[in-house]
Every structure is written in structure tokens, then in C-alpha cells.
């Protein structure tokens, strides 16, 4: 197993890509701590699934955009689990609309959750990783953070921001044995994409060379590699998991 005795924080592990990441890391032996916004039942289900794989797991209600929630969660993990070896900033939301119709509130909410949330976790966790002189930070961005997308000014700005943050954090922490990379999924089958109208889905599929949607496991498989020592010499990178969409 690649991640035995490691502890991973995965934000937003109650469902979708986050749950797939929790399970993939747990299968490799990592203890898992995840957080959720409202989905307590689903998050506890993720915990149960991880425990069945033989690792320690815990879910806490913590709003990634709330500084106090984040600090409390990180302190709890350090106290109860001893170390924090892997941080996956996965929690994210969409509030889509054309720019001229987008409210300031919807803009702020998406930036706060998707971008500020990753900043708060990275800041808190990196203090612990710096003392350990090791750690793997992985930010879940998106292909639309690279390419832009009509109707998603807020979301694309947050995901492009994550790429800038990834490269800056990578430069700040590289000499201390800490890597920071971004994963940019394309079109993945989760609750987030389930709410899109069929016509939008059909148009999206036309832009994917592999002509199909990806699964959470497709993203999670890359996470196992990036979180392991096999990716020791890789930092500041953005890797697309998108069936060729962003080429
Ligand atoms: P999802 O199914 O909607 O799940 C989102 C997760 O984030 C849930 O666990 C949710 O918890 C959690 N969350 C949301 N707001 C939160 C907050 N303020 N504090 C704590 N947790 C919060 O989304 P997904 O499709 O799996 O997406 C996961 C990540 O991949 C996101 O960052 C998304 O932007 C990115 N991504 C997705 C796709 C795609 O095609 N699906 C493509 C590119 C990038 P609750 O259950 O409590 O709400």
C-alpha cells in the first residue's frame, strides 16, 4: 500500500469526487478526515466505507470558508491523528449565471468556498507540514479554470485562482519537502453536473475527444499518485483529467 500510516484531510468528502478520493486514499492505507457543509448522513456513509477498508476515518461539519471552522478542524486532526500528511482541497460549489445577471452574493459565495476555503486549509495545514518537513497538497481545480466558460465567471475565476495559488504555494514550500499540485477535472458524473440541462450535457460531450463523462474514480486514481512518494519530484503542476477536453 502506498499511503500506509499517512493521514489525509479531504474537504467535501460526503459525495462525488471527494468521496471517491477518500475511498481511493483509504484503499492505499491512509486515515481519512473529511468535512461537509450539510450532508452529515452522506459524510458518515463515506466514513463507514473508509473504515470498512481498515483505516481510521472521521467526518466533521465545517464550512471551508469559515476561518474558525477550518482552524478547529485542523487542530483536531493533528491532536487525534498525530500528523497531517496529505491535504486535498476538494470542496466546491457552482452558482452559474451569465455575468450580467450574476449577483454579487453569488460571486462572493463561490469565491469564498472554492478559493478562500483552499487558502484557509492550506495556511493552517502547511504550518504542521513545515514542522514535519513533508506533505502533499492537492487542489481540485477544473478545466474551465484554464479555458473559461460562459455562465461561470465566478466558478472559473475561483478555479483559475486555485491554479495561481497552487504554483505560488509550490514555490513557497518546495524547499521544505512539501509539494503542491492542482488537478483539473473535465466533465465528471456527480451531483454538480447532474443539475445541468440535457442540451448543455450534449454540447459538452461534443467537446470531449473521448466522447464520455468521467467518473470520480478517474480523478481519484491520479490523487493516489500525487499523494504518494512516487510523485516526490512533481510540484506546481496542473494535471487535467478530462478525456482530452482541454487539449
Ligand atoms: P458535489 O458532488 O457537488 O460535492 C461537493 C462537495 O463539497 C460536497 O461534499 C459538499 O458537502 C462539499 N461542500 C460544498 N460547500 C462546502 C462548504 N462550504 N464547506 C464544506 N464542504 C462543502 O461536487 P463534485 O462534482 O464532486 O466536485 C468536487 C470538486 O471537483 C469541486 O471543487 C468541483 O468544483 C470540482 N470539479 C468538478 C467537476 C465535475 O464535473 N463534477 C469538474 C471539475 C471540477 P455537502 O454534501 O455537505 O453539501
Boltz pocket constraint, residues with backbone or C-beta under 6 A from the ligand:
constraints:
  - pocket:
      binder: B
      contacts: [[A, 11], [A, 12], [A, 13], [A, 14], [A, 15], [A, 16], [A, 17], [A, 18], [A, 35], [A, 36], [A, 37], [A, 38], [A, 39], [A, 40], [A, 42], [A, 62], [A, 63], [A, 64], [A, 65], [A, 89], [A, 90], [A, 91], [A, 92], [A, 93], [A, 113], [A, 140], [A, 141], [A, 142], [A, 143], [A, 184], [A, 185], [A, 186], [A, 187], [A, 188], [A, 189], [A, 190], [A, 191], [A, 192], [A, 193]]
      max_distance: 6.0
